Amino acid sequence: MTREIADRCGENAAILGDSAGLLAFLHRIAGLEGRQKTK
């Protein structure tokens, strides 16, 4: 039982980590596009 919960939490953490990295990546791209438009 505890092991199943730990595995599930690990999967959720991995998903959250991926989405956080993806958001940072998209934010960085948006920032670069914003800088190009201001020039």
PyMOL Python script that loads the backbone (N, CA, C, O; Angstrom):
from pymol import cmd

cmd.read_pdbstr("""\
ATOM      1  N   MET A   1       0.837  -1.206   0.000  1.00  0.00           N
ATOM      2  CA  MET A   1       0.000   0.000   0.000  1.00  0.00           C
ATOM      3  C   MET A   1       0.873   1.257   0.000  1.00  0.00           C
ATOM      4  O   MET A   1       0.705   2.142  -0.840  1.00  0.00           O
ATOM      5  N   THR A   2       1.802   1.323   0.948  1.00  0.00           N
ATOM      6  CA  THR A   2       2.657   2.517   1.029  1.00  0.00           C
ATOM      7  C   THR A   2       3.493   2.669  -0.241  1.00  0.00           C
ATOM      8  O   THR A   2       3.735   3.778  -0.717  1.00  0.00           O
ATOM      9  N   ARG A   3       3.929   1.527  -0.775  1.00  0.00           N
ATOM     10  CA  ARG A   3       4.763   1.570  -1.975  1.00  0.00           C
ATOM     11  C   ARG A   3       3.967   2.109  -3.157  1.00  0.00           C
ATOM     12  O   ARG A   3       4.498   2.886  -3.950  1.00  0.00           O
ATOM     13  N   GLU A   4       2.717   1.715  -3.287  1.00  0.00           N
ATOM     14  CA  GLU A   4       1.878   2.205  -4.385  1.00  0.00           C
ATOM     15  C   GLU A   4       1.718   3.726  -4.287  1.00  0.00           C
ATOM     16  O   GLU A   4       1.798   4.433  -5.292  1.00  0.00           O
ATOM     17  N   ILE A   5       1.492   4.217  -3.068  1.00  0.00           N
ATOM     18  CA  ILE A   5       1.321   5.656  -2.856  1.00  0.00           C
ATOM     19  C   ILE A   5       2.619   6.383  -3.213  1.00  0.00           C
ATOM     20  O   ILE A   5       2.592   7.435  -3.852  1.00  0.00           O
ATOM     21  N   ALA A   6       3.752   5.815  -2.799  1.00  0.00           N
ATOM     22  CA  ALA A   6       5.047   6.435  -3.096  1.00  0.00           C
ATOM     23  C   ALA A   6       5.278   6.499  -4.604  1.00  0.00           C
ATOM     24  O   ALA A   6       5.750   7.510  -5.124  1.00  0.00           O
ATOM     25  N   ASP A   7       4.941   5.412  -5.302  1.00  0.00           N
ATOM     26  CA  ASP A   7       5.101   5.391  -6.758  1.00  0.00           C
ATOM     27  C   ASP A   7       4.213   6.443  -7.408  1.00  0.00           C
ATOM     28  O   ASP A   7       4.627   7.141  -8.333  1.00  0.00           O
ATOM     29  N   ARG A   8       2.987   6.542  -6.908  1.00  0.00           N
ATOM     30  CA  ARG A   8       2.036   7.498  -7.477  1.00  0.00           C
ATOM     31  C   ARG A   8       2.522   8.928  -7.237  1.00  0.00           C
ATOM     32  O   ARG A   8       2.430   9.780  -8.120  1.00  0.00           O
ATOM     33  N   CYS A   9       3.042   9.182  -6.031  1.00  0.00           N
ATOM     34  CA  CYS A   9       3.562  10.517  -5.724  1.00  0.00           C
ATOM     35  C   CYS A   9       4.769  10.823  -6.615  1.00  0.00           C
ATOM     36  O   CYS A   9       4.950  11.954  -7.066  1.00  0.00           O
ATOM     37  N   GLY A  10       5.590   9.799  -6.860  1.00  0.00           N
ATOM     38  CA  GLY A  10       6.753   9.980  -7.728  1.00  0.00           C
ATOM     39  C   GLY A  10       6.329  10.348  -9.134  1.00  0.00           C
ATOM     40  O   GLY A  10       6.936  11.217  -9.759  1.00  0.00           O
ATOM     41  N   GLU A  11       5.286   9.692  -9.641  1.00  0.00           N
ATOM     42  CA  GLU A  11       4.793   9.997 -10.987  1.00  0.00           C
ATOM     43  C   GLU A  11       4.249  11.423 -11.028  1.00  0.00           C
ATOM     44  O   GLU A  11       4.523  12.161 -11.975  1.00  0.00           O
ATOM     45  N   ASN A  12       3.483  11.817 -10.013  1.00  0.00           N
ATOM     46  CA  ASN A  12       2.928  13.167  -9.968  1.00  0.00           C
ATOM     47  C   ASN A  12       4.049  14.196  -9.910  1.00  0.00           C
ATOM     48  O   ASN A  12       3.975  15.231 -10.572  1.00  0.00           O
ATOM     49  N   ALA A  13       5.079  13.922  -9.129  1.00  0.00           N
ATOM     50  CA  ALA A  13       6.202  14.848  -9.016  1.00  0.00           C
ATOM     51  C   ALA A  13       6.898  14.982 -10.373  1.00  0.00           C
ATOM     52  O   ALA A  13       7.296  16.080 -10.763  1.00  0.00           O
ATOM     53  N   ALA A  14       7.043  13.867 -11.088  1.00  0.00           N
ATOM     54  CA  ALA A  14       7.685  13.898 -12.404  1.00  0.00           C
ATOM     55  C   ALA A  14       6.841  14.715 -13.375  1.00  0.00           C
ATOM     56  O   ALA A  14       7.375  15.491 -14.168  1.00  0.00           O
ATOM     57  N   ILE A  15       5.521  14.541 -13.311  1.00  0.00           N
ATOM     58  CA  ILE A  15       4.633  15.296 -14.206  1.00  0.00           C
ATOM     59  C   ILE A  15       4.709  16.784 -13.882  1.00  0.00           C
ATOM     60  O   ILE A  15       4.788  17.621 -14.781  1.00  0.00           O
ATOM     61  N   LEU A  16       4.685  17.107 -12.583  1.00  0.00           N
ATOM     62  CA  LEU A  16       4.760  18.518 -12.172  1.00  0.00           C
ATOM     63  C   LEU A  16       6.103  19.107 -12.594  1.00  0.00           C
ATOM     64  O   LEU A  16       6.171  20.249 -13.046  1.00  0.00           O
ATOM     65  N   GLY A  17       7.174  18.321 -12.443  1.00  0.00           N
ATOM     66  CA  GLY A  17       8.492  18.795 -12.832  1.00  0.00           C
ATOM     67  C   GLY A  17       8.546  19.086 -14.328  1.00  0.00           C
ATOM     68  O   GLY A  17       9.104  20.099 -14.749  1.00  0.00           O
ATOM     69  N   ASP A  18       7.956  18.181 -15.143  1.00  0.00           N
ATOM     70  CA  ASP A  18       7.949  18.367 -16.590  1.00  0.00           C
ATOM     71  C   ASP A  18       7.148  19.610 -16.966  1.00  0.00           C
ATOM     72  O   ASP A  18       7.587  20.405 -17.797  1.00  0.00           O
ATOM     73  N   SER A  19       5.976  19.779 -16.355  1.00  0.00           N
ATOM     74  CA  SER A  19       5.129  20.920 -16.696  1.00  0.00           C
ATOM     75  C   SER A  19       5.796  22.220 -16.261  1.00  0.00           C
ATOM     76  O   SER A  19       5.692  23.232 -16.954  1.00  0.00           O
ATOM     77  N   ALA A  20       6.478  22.201 -15.120  1.00  0.00           N
ATOM     78  CA  ALA A  20       7.164  23.404 -14.649  1.00  0.00           C
ATOM     79  C   ALA A  20       8.293  23.759 -15.615  1.00  0.00           C
ATOM     80  O   ALA A  20       8.483  24.928 -15.950  1.00  0.00           O
ATOM     81  N   GLY A  21       9.039  22.749 -16.060  1.00  0.00           N
ATOM     82  CA  GLY A  21      10.110  22.987 -17.017  1.00  0.00           C
ATOM     83  C   GLY A  21       9.560  23.495 -18.337  1.00  0.00           C
ATOM     84  O   GLY A  21      10.152  24.368 -18.971  1.00  0.00           O
ATOM     85  N   LEU A  22       8.424  22.945 -18.749  1.00  0.00           N
ATOM     86  CA  LEU A  22       7.801  23.353 -20.005  1.00  0.00           C
ATOM     87  C   LEU A  22       7.333  24.808 -19.908  1.00  0.00           C
ATOM     88  O   LEU A  22       7.515  25.584 -20.845  1.00  0.00           O
ATOM     89  N   LEU A  23       6.733  25.174 -18.774  1.00  0.00           N
ATOM     90  CA  LEU A  23       6.275  26.557 -18.581  1.00  0.00           C
ATOM     91  C   LEU A  23       7.461  27.515 -18.609  1.00  0.00           C
ATOM     92  O   LEU A  23       7.379  28.581 -19.220  1.00  0.00           O
ATOM     93  N   ALA A  24       8.556  27.151 -17.960  1.00  0.00           N
ATOM     94  CA  ALA A  24       9.743  28.001 -17.958  1.00  0.00           C
ATOM     95  C   ALA A  24      10.289  28.139 -19.376  1.00  0.00           C
ATOM     96  O   ALA A  24      10.711  29.220 -19.787  1.00  0.00           O
ATOM     97  N   PHE A  25      10.277  27.032 -20.117  1.00  0.00           N
ATOM     98  CA  PHE A  25      10.757  27.034 -21.503  1.00  0.00           C
ATOM     99  C   PHE A  25       9.901  27.958 -22.367  1.00  0.00           C
ATOM    100  O   PHE A  25      10.432  28.774 -23.121  1.00  0.00           O
ATOM    101  N   LEU A  26       8.571  27.832 -22.258  1.00  0.00           N
ATOM    102  CA  LEU A  26       7.664  28.678 -23.034  1.00  0.00           C
ATOM    103  C   LEU A  26       7.823  30.138 -22.619  1.00  0.00           C
ATOM    104  O   LEU A  26       7.787  31.030 -23.466  1.00  0.00           O
ATOM    105  N   HIS A  27       7.997  30.388 -21.326  1.00  0.00           N
ATOM    106  CA  HIS A  27       8.162  31.755 -20.823  1.00  0.00           C
ATOM    107  C   HIS A  27       9.432  32.373 -21.409  1.00  0.00           C
ATOM    108  O   HIS A  27       9.448  33.547 -21.779  1.00  0.00           O
ATOM    109  N   ARG A  28      10.501  31.565 -21.489  1.00  0.00           N
ATOM    110  CA  ARG A  28      11.775  32.034 -22.030  1.00  0.00           C
ATOM    111  C   ARG A  28      11.605  32.385 -23.509  1.00  0.00           C
ATOM    112  O   ARG A  28      12.098  33.417 -23.962  1.00  0.00           O
ATOM    113  N   ILE A  29      10.907  31.528 -24.261  1.00  0.00           N
ATOM    114  CA  ILE A  29      10.671  31.778 -25.688  1.00  0.00           C
ATOM    115  C   ILE A  29       9.851  33.056 -25.858  1.00  0.00           C
ATOM    116  O   ILE A  29      10.158  33.885 -26.714  1.00  0.00           O
ATOM    117  N   ALA A  30       8.813  33.212 -25.047  1.00  0.00           N
ATOM    118  CA  ALA A  30       7.964  34.409 -25.120  1.00  0.00           C
ATOM    119  C   ALA A  30       8.803  35.645 -24.827  1.00  0.00           C
ATOM    120  O   ALA A  30       8.624  36.678 -25.473  1.00  0.00           O
ATOM    121  N   GLY A  31       9.712  35.556 -23.865  1.00  0.00           N
ATOM    122  CA  GLY A  31      10.576  36.682 -23.527  1.00  0.00           C
ATOM    123  C   GLY A  31      11.493  37.034 -24.689  1.00  0.00           C
ATOM    124  O   GLY A  31      11.704  38.213 -24.973  1.00  0.00           O
ATOM    125  N   LEU A  32      12.042  36.025 -25.366  1.00  0.00           N
ATOM    126  CA  LEU A  32      12.926  36.276 -26.501  1.00  0.00           C
ATOM    127  C   LEU A  32      12.146  36.932 -27.642  1.00  0.00           C
ATOM    128  O   LEU A  32      12.644  37.861 -28.278  1.00  0.00           O
ATOM    129  N   GLU A  33      10.931  36.456 -27.902  1.00  0.00           N
ATOM    130  CA  GLU A  33      10.110  37.045 -28.965  1.00  0.00           C
ATOM    131  C   GLU A  33       9.763  38.482 -28.614  1.00  0.00           C
ATOM    132  O   GLU A  33       9.754  39.350 -29.487  1.00  0.00           O
ATOM    133  N   GLY A  34       9.478  38.742 -27.339  1.00  0.00           N
ATOM    134  CA  GLY A  34       9.146  40.094 -26.891  1.00  0.00           C
ATOM    135  C   GLY A  34      10.315  41.042 -27.117  1.00  0.00           C
ATOM    136  O   GLY A  34      10.112  42.182 -27.534  1.00  0.00           O
ATOM    137  N   ARG A  35      11.534  40.586 -26.849  1.00  0.00           N
ATOM    138  CA  ARG A  35      12.716  41.430 -27.045  1.00  0.00           C
ATOM    139  C   ARG A  35      12.917  41.748 -28.524  1.00  0.00           C
ATOM    140  O   ARG A  35      13.278  42.871 -28.875  1.00  0.00           O
ATOM    141  N   GLN A  36      12.685  40.768 -29.386  1.00  0.00           N
ATOM    142  CA  GLN A  36      12.863  40.990 -30.821  1.00  0.00           C
ATOM    143  C   GLN A  36      11.850  42.003 -31.336  1.00  0.00           C
ATOM    144  O   GLN A  36      12.172  42.822 -32.198  1.00  0.00           O
ATOM    145  N   LYS A  37      10.623  41.952 -30.811  1.00  0.00           N
ATOM    146  CA  LYS A  37       9.585  42.876 -31.274  1.00  0.00           C
ATOM    147  C   LYS A  37       9.899  44.313 -30.855  1.00  0.00           C
ATOM    148  O   LYS A  37       9.592  45.250 -31.593  1.00  0.00           O
ATOM    149  N   THR A  38      10.505  44.498 -29.688  1.00  0.00           N
ATOM    150  CA  THR A  38      10.785  45.854 -29.212  1.00  0.00           C
ATOM    151  C   THR A  38      11.921  46.494 -30.011  1.00  0.00           C
ATOM    152  O   THR A  38      12.014  47.720 -30.076  1.00  0.00           O
ATOM    153  N   LYS A  39      12.788  45.673 -30.621  1.00  0.00           N
ATOM    154  CA  LYS A  39      13.923  46.246 -31.371  1.00  0.00           C
ATOM    155  C   LYS A  39      13.464  46.873 -32.632  1.00  0.00           C
ATOM    156  O   LYS A  39      14.277  47.404 -33.388  1.00  0.00           O
TER     157      LYS A  39
END
""", "prot")
cmd.dss("prot")
cmd.show_as("cartoon", "prot")
cmd.util.cbc("prot")
cmd.orient("prot")
